[in-house]
Amino acid sequence: LQSCLSQHGENATAMNYVDYNFSSADYDDFPQLCVKESNRQFRLWFMPTFYSIICLLGLAGNLLVILTFFFFKRLKTMTDVYLLNLSFADLLFALTLPFWAANSMVQWGLGLLVCKAMHAIYKVSFYSSMFLLSFISVDRYFSITKAISAHRHRSQAMFISKVSSAVIWVMALIFSMPEMCYTTITNNTCTPYSSSSDRLRVSIQASQIVLAFALPLLIMSFCYSRIVQTLCQARNFERNKAIKVILAVVAVFLVCQTPYNLVLFWTTVVTAKGGTKNCSYDNNLLYATDVTQCVAFLRCCLNPFVYAFIGVKFRHDLLKLLKDLGCMSQERFFRYTCGSRRSSAAIDSESTTTFSP
């Protein structure tokens, strides 16, 4: 009996040794768990802070633009219509930012419907904003470089702008449908992609880069370069100011959108190749995505300043609105506006070289 027990013990020891060696020999064949605790900790403080700042500035700026349009009935040109729609799009996006902040801080507990609504509103406002910025550049191109022709068709311009704005919203809704359908809750986080939808993710991100960055950038580059050429040939004393405004418009678009789209492009390439097994590389890519996405989100609070408040006439109406609401004294209003008054003809001209909306 003792001999049998001894033999059984040796066999058991040998079996355990073999199993241990087998698991050790094949350990490298299994993917190691990539610890992303540093990314989670970074998101806990960075994302909510940034989202809160953008939300407050975006709500304040775009509400002021919308109120100014309605109080002074400033829908006189195509650009006015596009700017109003742009403010609505940015305002909608700003309203979703508290949900984005909550999603980065705690486990998602608002259900699938709110999750889908958050991503749907973001995508619709994103696509509509990019398309509206393109249409604004096209309208300014015709208003400045084709001033006579634009004035001749002025009566039709308002109708065209309203129809094109409606088409823009419909197109934005259509391009946002894939994410609306596939947005889900994964690991208690609201996400537009599940872990098994890499091919879908590549398709959606590639189309977003082309439609919402490359195409608008191409249109804006052509239109604003031709506008600058036209202004350089003019002898107007405000020519240099107009060129600076154009450069500011292009610079804001490039600074906000280029970093994120470059990271998005590289993320799409990595995903298309099957992902990466380098944990450090994956973490750095997540850091880059989070930071550049926050920079891209700045568009919703910068657009009012770049496209609306920079115009002399619009700025005058805004200050008058603040005075009427009791936020500014009469003396301060006259002090801010006396230095920027121009003739009404120069202010209301569609082809004004100050680039005023």
DRENGUZA-72665 format. One line per 4 residues: number of its first residue (from 1); their letters; for each residue z, x, y of N, C-alpha, C. Coordinates in steps of 0.05 Angstrom, whole numbers, plus 5000, padded with zeros to 4 digits. Atoms other than C-alpha are relative to their C-alpha. Layout:
% DRENGUZA-72665
NUM) a) Z/X/Y/Z/X/Y/Z/X/Y ~ ...
% end
This chain:
% DRENGUZA-72665
1) lqsc) 5000/5017/4976/5000/5000/5000/5000/5017/5025 ~ 4999/4982/4977/5018/5056/5048/4974/5014/5004 ~ 5026/4987/4998/4952/5090/5032/4979/4981/5012 ~ 5019/5020/4988/4914/5026/5048/5004/4996/5029
5) lsqh) 4993/5003/4972/4951/5017/5113/4991/5024/5017 ~ 5009/4975/4986/4937/5089/5132/4970/5001/5004 ~ 5029/5000/4998/4864/5082/5117/4990/4979/5020 ~ 5007/5021/4981/4860/5016/5156/5004/5009/5029
9) gena) 4995/4991/4973/4892/5049/5216/4980/5020/5009 ~ 5021/4980/4992/4843/5107/5215/4974/4986/5006 ~ 5025/5015/4994/4785/5058/5211/5001/4986/5027 ~ 4997/5014/4975/4813/5017/5268/4998/5019/5024
13) tamn) 5001/4980/4978/4822/5080/5310/4972/5009/5004 ~ 5027/4991/4998/4752/5102/5294/4982/4979/5013 ~ 5016/5021/4988/4723/5034/5313/5006/4998/5030 ~ 4993/5000/4972/4761/5034/5379/4987/5023/5015
17) yvdy) 5012/4976/4988/4736/5104/5394/4970/4996/5004 ~ 5029/5005/4998/4664/5084/5379/4994/4980/5022 ~ 5004/5020/4980/4669/5022/5422/5004/5011/5028 ~ 4994/4988/4974/4698/5062/5479/4977/5018/5009
21) nfss) 5023/4982/4994/4643/5114/5475/4975/4984/5006 ~ 5024/5017/4995/4590/5059/5473/5000/4989/5028 ~ 4999/5011/4973/4615/5026/5535/4998/5022/5022 ~ 5002/4978/4981/4622/5093/5570/4971/5010/5003
25) adyd) 5027/4990/4999/4552/5115/5551/4981/4982/5015 ~ 5018/5019/4988/4520/5051/5576/5010/4989/5027 ~ 4988/5011/4975/4564/5040/5638/4981/5002/5023 ~ 5019/4996/4978/4510/5067/5685/4977/4980/4999
29) dfpq) 5022/5019/5002/4461/5015/5659/5007/4973/5014 ~ 4992/5024/4987/4502/4959/5692/5003/5004/5030 ~ 4997/4996/4971/4499/4948/5768/5029/5000/5008 ~ 4972/4999/4991/4563/4968/5802/5004/4979/5022
33) lcvk) 4994/5019/4980/4598/4918/5845/5001/5013/5028 ~ 5001/4989/4973/4582/4932/5918/5022/4987/5017 ~ 4978/5011/4984/4645/4924/5960/4991/4999/5029 ~ 5009/5004/4972/4629/4894/6028/5023/4990/5017
37) esnr) 4977/5008/4985/4699/4886/6054/4999/5009/5029 ~ 5003/4991/4972/4683/4927/6116/4982/4982/5016 ~ 5017/5019/4986/4627/4880/6133/5014/4974/5006 ~ 4985/5025/4995/4673/4820/6125/5020/5004/5023
41) qfrl) 4981/4995/4978/4726/4851/6170/4985/5002/5027 ~ 5016/4998/4976/4672/4868/6221/4992/4972/5010 ~ 5008/5026/4992/4647/4797/6221/5023/4983/5010 ~ 4977/5016/4992/4717/4769/6229/5006/5001/5029
45) wfmp) 4993/4997/4972/4725/4796/6299/4975/5001/5018 ~ 5023/4996/4983/4655/4815/6324/4984/4974/5004 ~ 5018/5023/4999/4614/4753/6307/5013/4977/5016 ~ 4989/5022/4984/4663/4699/6334/5002/5007/5029
49) tfys) 4998/4992/4971/4675/4739/6398/4973/4998/5014 ~ 5027/5000/4988/4601/4748/6411/4989/4972/5002 ~ 5009/5028/5000/4584/4676/6392/5013/4984/5022 ~ 4986/5015/4979/4637/4649/6439/4990/5006/5028
53) iicl) 5010/4992/4974/4612/4689/6498/4972/4988/5005 ~ 5027/5010/4998/4539/4669/6485/5001/4969/5003 ~ 4998/5029/4999/4560/4596/6475/5008/4991/5028 ~ 4991/5008/4973/4597/4591/6542/4979/5005/5021
57) lgla) 5021/4993/4980/4543/4627/6582/4975/4982/4996 ~ 5023/5016/5006/4488/4588/6547/5003/4971/5009 ~ 4995/5028/4991/4520/4520/6559/5000/4998/5030 ~ 4999/5001/4971/4535/4535/6632/4973/5003/5013
61) gnll) 5026/4994/4988/4467/4565/6649/4980/4978/4995 ~ 5021/5020/5006/4424/4513/6613/5007/4973/5011 ~ 4992/5025/4988/4465/4454/6637/4994/4999/5030 ~ 5007/4998/4971/4456/4478/6709/4970/4996/5004
65) vilt) 5029/5003/4998/4381/4483/6698/4992/4971/4996 ~ 5007/5028/5006/4377/4413/6668/5009/4982/5022 ~ 4990/5017/4978/4421/4382/6723/4983/5004/5025 ~ 5017/4995/4976/4379/4416/6777/4974/4986/4998
69) ffff) 5026/5014/5004/4315/4388/6747/5003/4970/5005 ~ 4997/5029/4998/4343/4317/6744/5009/4991/5028 ~ 4990/5007/4973/4379/4317/6811/4978/5002/5021 ~ 5021/4996/4980/4319/4343/6850/4972/4993/4991
73) krlk) 5026/5010/5011/4264/4315/6806/4978/5022/5004 ~ 5017/4976/4996/4231/4384/6802/4976/5002/4980 ~ 5022/4999/5019/4180/4366/6748/4973/4996/5014 ~ 5025/5002/4985/4119/4382/6791/4978/5017/4988
77) tmtd) 5021/4983/5011/4083/4435/6751/5004/5002/4969 ~ 4998/4997/5029/4070/4452/6678/5024/5018/4993 ~ 4978/4982/5005/4120/4509/6682/5027/4986/5002 ~ 4975/5016/4998/4174/4460/6705/5006/4985/4974
81) vyll) 4997/5016/5025/4162/4417/6643/5009/5019/4977 ~ 4994/4981/5022/4164/4478/6597/5028/5011/5004 ~ 4973/4990/4995/4227/4505/6631/5022/4980/4992 ~ 4980/5021/5007/4263/4439/6622/5003/4998/4969
85) nlsf) 4999/5001/5029/4244/4437/6548/5014/5025/4989 ~ 4988/4975/5009/4265/4510/6541/5031/4999/5003 ~ 4971/5003/4996/4334/4494/6570/5012/4981/4979 ~ 4990/5017/5021/4342/4436/6521/5002/5014/4974
89) adll) 4999/4985/5025/4324/4481/6463/5023/5020/4999 ~ 4979/4981/4999/4372/4535/6485/5028/4987/5000 ~ 4974/5015/5000/4427/4483/6498/5007/4991/4972 ~ 4995/5009/5028/4419/4455/6428/5010/5023/4983
93) falt) 4992/4977/5015/4425/4524/6399/5029/5009/5007 ~ 4973/4992/4991/4487/4540/6441/5021/4982/4988 ~ 4981/5019/5011/4520/4477/6414/5007/5006/4971 ~ 4995/4993/5028/4514/4504/6343/5016/5026/4996
97) lpfw) 4987/4974/5002/4547/4571/6358/5029/4999/4991 ~ 4973/5002/5012/4619/4547/6345/5000/4998/4970 ~ 5002/5002/5029/4597/4529/6275/4992/5027/4987 ~ 5007/4973/5010/4565/4598/6266/5025/5018/5001
101) aans) 4976/4984/4998/4631/4629/6289/5019/4993/4977 ~ 4983/5009/5022/4670/4587/6239/4990/5010/4973 ~ 5011/4991/5026/4623/4606/6183/5004/5029/4995 ~ 4996/4971/5004/4634/4680/6196/5030/5007/4998
105) mvqw) 4972/4995/5001/4710/4673/6199/5014/4990/4975 ~ 4986/5013/5022/4732/4626/6144/4980/4989/4980 ~ 5018/5012/5020/4704/4593/6082/4989/4974/5012 ~ 5013/5023/4990/4655/4538/6098/5012/4975/4988
109) glgl) 4987/5024/5010/4690/4471/6092/4990/4974/5013 ~ 5010/5024/4986/4646/4423/6132/4979/4986/4984 ~ 5019/5014/5017/4601/4403/6075/4971/5009/5003 ~ 5027/4992/5000/4528/4412/6059/4983/4988/5022
113) lvck) 5015/5013/4978/4502/4362/6111/5002/5015/5026 ~ 4995/4985/4975/4533/4399/6170/4987/5028/4997 ~ 5012/4974/5005/4510/4465/6139/4970/4999/5005 ~ 5029/5003/4996/4438/4442/6136/4993/4994/5029
117) amha) 5005/5007/4972/4442/4412/6206/5003/5024/5018 ~ 4996/4976/4984/4468/4478/6235/4976/5018/4998 ~ 5024/4983/5002/4410/4518/6207/4975/4987/5009 ~ 5023/5014/4991/4360/4464/6222/4997/5001/5030
121) iykv) 5000/4999/4971/4379/4460/6296/4994/5028/5010 ~ 5005/4972/4992/4379/4536/6300/4970/5006/4998 ~ 5028/4993/5004/4309/4542/6271/4981/4985/5019 ~ 5017/5016/4982/4279/4485/6311/5002/5011/5029
125) sfys) 4997/4990/4973/4308/4512/6376/4988/5028/5003 ~ 5012/4973/4999/4286/4583/6358/4970/4999/5002 ~ 5029/5002/4999/4214/4565/6343/4990/4988/5026 ~ 5009/5013/4976/4208/4518/6402/5004/5019/5024
129) smfl) 4996/4982/4978/4237/4571/6449/4978/5021/5001 ~ 5021/4980/5001/4187/4624/6426/4973/4989/5008 ~ 5025/5012/4993/4129/4576/6432/4999/4992/5030 ~ 4999/5007/4971/4151/4552/6501/4997/5024/5018
133) lsfi) 5003/4975/4985/4157/4623/6526/4971/5008/5001 ~ 5029/4993/5001/4085/4634/6504/4984/4981/5018 ~ 5015/5019/4983/4061/4570/6539/5006/5005/5029 ~ 4994/4994/4972/4098/4590/6603/4983/5023/5009
137) svdr) 5016/4978/4993/4061/4656/6603/4970/4992/5003 ~ 5028/5010/4998/3994/4620/6591/4997/4984/5026 ~ 5002/5016/4975/4008/4571/6648/5000/5018/5025 ~ 4999/4982/4977/4026/4627/6696/4975/5017/5002
141) yfsi) 5025/4985/5000/3964/4665/6675/4978/4984/5014 ~ 5020/5017/4987/3919/4606/6695/5007/4995/5029 ~ 4992/5007/4973/3960/4590/6757/4995/5023/5020 ~ 5003/4977/4982/3954/4661/6785/4973/5013/4999
145) tkai) 5026/4986/5003/3890/4691/6757/4977/4980/5004 ~ 5021/5020/4998/3851/4625/6758/5010/4978/5019 ~ 4986/5018/4982/3885/4593/6818/4982/4976/5009 ~ 5017/5022/4990/3825/4552/6843/4995/4980/4977
149) sahr) 5004/5017/5023/3810/4524/6774/5025/4985/4993 ~ 4974/5013/5006/3884/4509/6762/5006/4978/5020 ~ 4995/5020/4979/3890/4472/6828/4981/4976/4996 ~ 5019/5022/5004/3828/4431/6811/5009/4981/4978
153) hrsq) 4991/5016/5023/3859/4407/6746/5030/4994/5002 ~ 4971/5004/4996/3928/4397/6776/5009/4972/4991 ~ 4993/5027/5007/3927/4322/6764/5003/4996/4970 ~ 4998/5002/5029/3917/4332/6690/5021/5018/4988
157) amfi) 4981/4980/5010/3967/4389/6684/5025/4988/4989 ~ 4975/5012/5008/4029/4346/6679/4997/4986/4973 ~ 5005/5014/5026/4000/4303/6623/4997/5020/4978 ~ 5004/4980/5021/3977/4365/6585/5026/5014/4993
161) skvs) 4975/4986/5005/4045/4398/6593/5019/4983/4983 ~ 4982/5018/5016/4082/4337/6565/4990/4997/4972 ~ 5011/5002/5027/4035/4330/6506/5004/5026/4985 ~ 4997/4974/5013/4037/4404/6491/5030/5005/4993
165) savi) 4971/4997/5006/4114/4403/6495/5007/4984/4975 ~ 4995/5017/5024/4115/4346/6444/4989/5014/4975 ~ 5012/4986/5023/4068/4385/6399/5017/5024/4992 ~ 4983/4976/5006/4113/4447/6405/5024/4992/4984
169) wvma) 4976/5009/5014/4174/4408/6382/4993/4992/4971 ~ 5009/5009/5027/4135/4378/6323/4994/5025/4983 ~ 5006/4976/5015/4109/4447/6303/5026/5015/4992 ~ 4975/4987/5006/4179/4476/6308/5015/4987/4977
173) lifs) 4987/5015/5022/4205/4421/6263/4987/5006/4973 ~ 5015/4995/5025/4150/4433/6212/5006/5028/4989 ~ 4995/4972/5009/4161/4509/6210/5029/5004/4991 ~ 4972/4998/5008/4236/4496/6201/5007/4986/4974
177) mpem) 4995/5016/5024/4229/4450/6141/5009/5016/4976 ~ 4991/4985/5024/4234/4504/6087/5029/5007/5000 ~ 4971/4993/4999/4302/4528/6110/5017/4975/4999 ~ 4985/5025/5002/4325/4456/6119/5004/4992/4971
181) cytt) 5000/5009/5028/4308/4442/6047/5017/5018/4982 ~ 4988/4980/5018/4336/4506/6016/5027/5010/5010 ~ 4974/4991/4991/4398/4517/6058/5022/4988/4982 ~ 4979/5008/5019/4459/4514/6013/5026/5014/5006
185) itnn) 4974/4988/4997/4531/4534/6006/5004/5019/4976 ~ 4997/4980/5021/4539/4599/5966/5025/5016/5005 ~ 4975/4985/4998/4606/4632/5953/5016/4991/5025 ~ 4985/5012/4978/4638/4584/6004/4989/5008/5027
189) tctp) 5013/4993/4974/4589/4607/6058/4974/4985/5003 ~ 5024/5014/4994/4534/4567/6091/4977/5020/5003 ~ 5021/4980/4999/4470/4606/6078/4973/4986/4995 ~ 5026/5013/5003/4395/4589/6083/4986/5008/4974
193) ysss) 5013/4992/5025/4379/4624/6017/5021/5002/4978 ~ 4983/4996/5024/4409/4622/5947/4995/5028/4989 ~ 5003/4973/5011/4417/4685/5906/4975/5004/4984 ~ 5024/4998/5018/4356/4668/5864/4974/4992/5015
197) sdrl) 5024/5009/4985/4306/4653/5920/4988/5023/5016 ~ 5010/4977/4986/4282/4723/5939/4971/4996/5009 ~ 5028/5004/4993/4208/4703/5938/4998/4980/5023 ~ 4999/5019/4978/4223/4643/5983/5009/5014/5025
201) rvsi) 4990/4986/4976/4263/4687/6030/4980/5018/5012 ~ 5021/4983/4990/4207/4737/6036/4979/4985/5015 ~ 5021/5016/4988/4157/4683/6052/5009/4988/5027 ~ 4989/5012/4975/4201/4649/6105/5003/5021/5021
205) qasq) 4996/4979/4980/4220/4714/6139/4974/5012/5010 ~ 5026/4989/4991/4149/4740/6140/4986/4982/5019 ~ 5013/5020/4982/4123/4676/6171/5015/4999/5027 ~ 4985/5000/4976/4179/4678/6222/4993/5024/5018
209) ivla) 5007/4976/4985/4162/4749/6243/4973/4997/5014 ~ 5027/5003/4989/4089/4731/6253/4999/4978/5021 ~ 5003/5023/4983/4096/4662/6285/5019/5001/5025 ~ 4980/5002/4979/4159/4672/6327/5005/5027/5014
213) falp) 4997/4975/4986/4152/4745/6348/4973/5013/5006 ~ 5025/4986/4996/4085/4778/6337/4980/4984/5017 ~ 5019/5017/4985/4043/4720/6362/5009/4995/5029 ~ 4991/5002/4972/4086/4705/6425/4998/5026/5015
217) llim) 5001/4974/4987/4089/4779/6440/4971/5007/5008 ~ 5028/4995/4994/4013/4784/6436/4990/4983/5023 ~ 5008/5019/4978/4003/4723/6481/5012/5009/5027 ~ 4986/4992/4976/4055/4746/6532/4989/5026/5011
221) sfcy) 5010/4974/4991/4028/4817/6534/4973/4997/5014 ~ 5026/5004/4988/3957/4793/6548/5002/4986/5027 ~ 4998/5016/4975/3976/4741/6600/5013/5015/5023 ~ 4986/4986/4978/4026/4783/6639/4986/5025/5009
225) sriv) 5015/4976/4992/3982/4845/6638/4977/4992/5019 ~ 5021/5009/4982/3925/4805/6669/5011/4990/5027 ~ 4987/5009/4975/3973/4774/6720/5007/5024/5017 ~ 4994/4976/4985/3996/4844/6740/4975/5012/5013
229) qtlc) 5025/4990/4990/3924/4866/6748/4991/4983/5025 ~ 5008/5017/4978/3910/4806/6793/5018/5005/5024 ~ 4982/4995/4978/3972/4818/6835/4996/5027/5013 ~ 5004/4974/4989/3956/4891/6844/4976/5000/5019
233) qarn) 5024/5002/4982/3890/4870/6877/5006/4984/5025 ~ 4993/5016/4977/3926/4824/6925/5013/5017/5021 ~ 4988/4986/4978/3952/4844/6993/5025/4985/5009 ~ 4976/5015/4992/4012/4797/6993/5024/5018/5001
237) fern) 4976/4982/4996/4077/4828/7017/5020/4996/4978 ~ 4981/5005/5022/4114/4798/6957/4989/5008/4973 ~ 5013/4992/5025/4068/4829/6906/5019/5017/4982 ~ 4982/4983/5015/4118/4883/6885/5023/4985/4987
241) kaik) 4978/5016/5011/4173/4832/6875/4990/4984/4976 ~ 5011/5015/5022/4128/4790/6831/4996/5017/4975 ~ 5005/4981/5023/4110/4850/6788/5027/5007/4987 ~ 4974/4994/5011/4184/4867/6780/5011/4976/4984
245) vila) 4991/5024/5015/4198/4795/6758/4986/5000/4972 ~ 5015/5000/5025/4143/4800/6705/5011/5022/4981 ~ 4989/4979/5017/4170/4866/6680/5027/4993/4989 ~ 4974/5009/5009/4239/4835/6676/4997/4980/4977
249) vvav) 5005/5020/5021/4212/4777/6635/4993/5013/4974 ~ 5009/4986/5024/4177/4823/6586/5022/5017/4988 ~ 4978/4982/5010/4236/4871/6582/5021/4984/4986 ~ 4980/5016/5013/4285/4816/6565/4991/4991/4973
253) flvc) 5011/5008/5026/4240/4790/6510/5000/5023/4980 ~ 5001/4977/5018/4230/4859/6481/5028/5010/4991 ~ 4973/4990/5006/4303/4881/6485/5015/4981/4982 ~ 4985/5020/5017/4329/4816/6454/4987/4996/4973
257) qtpy) 5014/5007/5025/4276/4804/6401/4991/5023/4982 ~ 5011/4978/5015/4248/4871/6380/5019/5012/4979 ~ 4982/4988/5020/4310/4902/6347/5004/4982/4976 ~ 4995/5018/5022/4324/4840/6306/4976/4997/4982
261) nlvl) 5024/5004/5016/4253/4831/6283/4992/5025/4984 ~ 5005/4976/5015/4247/4904/6263/5019/5001/4976 ~ 4981/5001/5023/4310/4897/6220/4992/4978/4981 ~ 5009/5021/5017/4285/4831/6194/4976/5008/4983
265) fwtt) 5023/4990/5015/4219/4863/6175/5008/5019/4978 ~ 4992/4981/5021/4253/4920/6138/5016/4986/4978 ~ 4986/5015/5021/4300/4871/6103/4981/4985/4982 ~ 5020/5014/5016/4240/4831/6081/4986/5019/4981
269) vvta) 5013/4980/5018/4207/4894/6053/5019/5007/4977 ~ 4980/4993/5021/4271/4913/6016/5003/4978/4980 ~ 4997/5023/5018/4278/4843/5987/4975/4997/4983 ~ 5025/5002/5016/4205/4842/5966/4998/5020/4978
273) kggt) 5001/4978/5020/4215/4907/5928/5023/4997/4979 ~ 4979/5005/5020/4274/4877/5889/5027/5007/5009 ~ 4974/4993/4990/4331/4898/5934/5006/5029/4997 ~ 4991/4972/5002/4371/4962/5936/5025/5002/4984
277) kncs) 4976/4995/5016/4424/4991/5889/5019/5019/5015 ~ 4983/4983/4984/4452/5036/5944/5019/4983/5017 ~ 4981/5017/4987/4515/5002/5967/5003/5007/5029 ~ 4997/4992/4973/4523/5043/6030/4976/4992/5017
281) ydnn) 5024/5008/4986/4451/5030/6050/5000/4969/5005 ~ 4999/5029/4998/4460/4955/6037/5020/4992/5022 ~ 4980/5006/4980/4523/4954/6080/4989/5006/5028 ~ 5011/4992/4974/4488/4990/6137/4979/4980/5009
285) llya) 5020/5020/4994/4431/4940/6133/5013/4974/5009 ~ 4985/5024/4991/4481/4883/6139/5011/5003/5028 ~ 4990/4995/4973/4513/4915/6200/4977/4997/5020 ~ 5023/5001/4982/4444/4923/6232/4991/4972/5004
289) tdvt) 5009/5028/4998/4426/4851/6217/5019/4984/5018 ~ 4980/5015/4984/4491/4823/6247/4998/5007/5029 ~ 5000/4991/4971/4488/4865/6311/4974/4991/5014 ~ 5025/5006/4987/4414/4855/6325/4996/4970/5002
293) qcva) 5001/5029/4998/4419/4780/6310/5015/4990/5024 ~ 4984/5007/4976/4474/4774/6362/4985/5006/5026 ~ 5016/4993/4976/4430/4810/6412/4977/4980/5004 ~ 5021/5019/4998/4373/4763/6396/5010/4973/5009
297) flrc) 4989/5026/4991/4419/4703/6407/5005/5000/5030 ~ 4996/4999/4971/4428/4727/6479/4979/4985/5015 ~ 5022/5014/4987/4362/4693/6494/5009/4974/5012 ~ 4993/5027/4991/4396/4625/6502/5016/5001/5025
301) clnp) 4986/4999/4974/4439/4649/6560/4986/5017/5020 ~ 5016/4984/4981/4389/4698/6591/4976/4985/5011 ~ 5024/5014/4992/4330/4651/6594/5003/4985/5027 ~ 4997/5013/4974/4359/4609/6652/4998/5019/5024
305) fvya) 4999/4981/4978/4369/4671/6694/4972/5013/5004 ~ 5026/4986/4998/4301/4703/6679/4978/4981/5008 ~ 5022/5018/4995/4258/4641/6682/5005/4979/5022 ~ 4994/5021/4980/4294/4592/6729/5013/5010/5025
309) figv) 4984/4992/4977/4347/4622/6773/4987/5022/5017 ~ 5013/4978/4985/4302/4680/6794/4980/4989/5020 ~ 5018/5013/4980/4255/4631/6831/5015/4992/5025 ~ 4987/5006/4974/4271/4623/6905/5005/4971/5003
313) kfrh) 4997/5029/4997/4259/4548/6907/5021/4989/4981 ~ 4981/5010/5020/4297/4535/6843/5029/5009/5007 ~ 4973/4990/4993/4355/4579/6866/5011/4985/5024 ~ 4991/5015/4977/4358/4541/6931/5010/4972/4991
317) dllk) 4991/5026/5010/4362/4474/6894/5026/5002/4984 ~ 4975/4996/5015/4416/4502/6848/5024/5002/5019 ~ 4978/4996/4981/4459/4524/6907/5006/4973/5014 ~ 4995/5026/4988/4449/4456/6939/5015/4981/4981
321) llkd) 4986/5016/5020/4471/4423/6874/5029/5007/4999 ~ 4972/4991/5001/4534/4465/6872/5015/4991/5025 ~ 4988/5009/4975/4547/4447/6945/5006/4970/4998 ~ 4996/5029/5002/4538/4372/6931/5022/4993/4980
325) lgcm) 4979/5005/5020/4585/4377/6871/5027/5010/5009 ~ 4974/4990/4990/4639/4409/6914/5008/5027/4991 ~ 4994/4973/5010/4634/4477/6881/4995/5022/5020 ~ 5007/4980/4980/4610/4512/6944/5003/4987/5028
329) sqer) 4997/5010/4973/4627/4505/7017/4973/5000/5015 ~ 5024/5002/4984/4575/4487/7070/4993/5027/5013 ~ 5005/4974/4988/4584/4555/7104/4988/5020/4981 ~ 5010/4981/5021/4573/4594/7040/4972/4993/4992
333) ffry) 5027/5009/5008/4512/4552/7023/4980/5010/5020 ~ 5018/4991/4979/4479/4569/7090/4998/5031/5000 ~ 5001/4971/5001/4498/4642/7083/4983/5010/4977 ~ 5016/4992/5023/4465/4647/7014/4971/4992/5003
337) tcgs) 5027/5010/4999/4403/4608/7033/4984/5008/5025 ~ 5015/4994/4975/4386/4630/7104/4982/5024/4997 ~ 5016/4976/5003/4359/4697/7081/4977/4997/4981 ~ 5021/5003/5020/4314/4669/7027/4981/4977/5006
341) rrss) 5018/5023/4993/4279/4612/7065/4972/5009/5005 ~ 5028/4994/4995/4205/4611/7065/4987/4974/5008 ~ 5015/5024/4993/4152/4562/7087/4998/4982/4975 ~ 5002/5018/5023/4147/4500/7043/4974/5004/4985
345) aaid) 5025/4996/5014/4075/4516/7028/5001/5023/4981 ~ 4997/4977/5017/4093/4584/7000/5018/4994/4976 ~ 4981/5006/5021/4150/4555/6960/4987/4982/4979 ~ 5010/5020/5019/4112/4498/6928/4973/5007/4988
349) sest) 5026/4992/5011/4047/4535/6914/5002/5007/4971 ~ 5000/4994/5028/4030/4538/6841/4994/5029/4994 ~ 5008/4973/5005/4001/4607/6847/5016/5020/5017 ~ 4984/4983/4983/4057/4636/6889/5006/5027/4986
353) ttfs) 4996/4973/5011/4065/4711/6880/5029/5007/4995 ~ 4972/4995/5006/4140/4706/6876/5007/4991/4972 ~ 4996/5009/5028/4131/4676/6807/5021/4979/4998 ~ 4980/5021/5001/4177/4618/6825/4990/4978/4983
357) p) 5008/5023/5016/4177/4560/6776/4992/4977/5017
% end
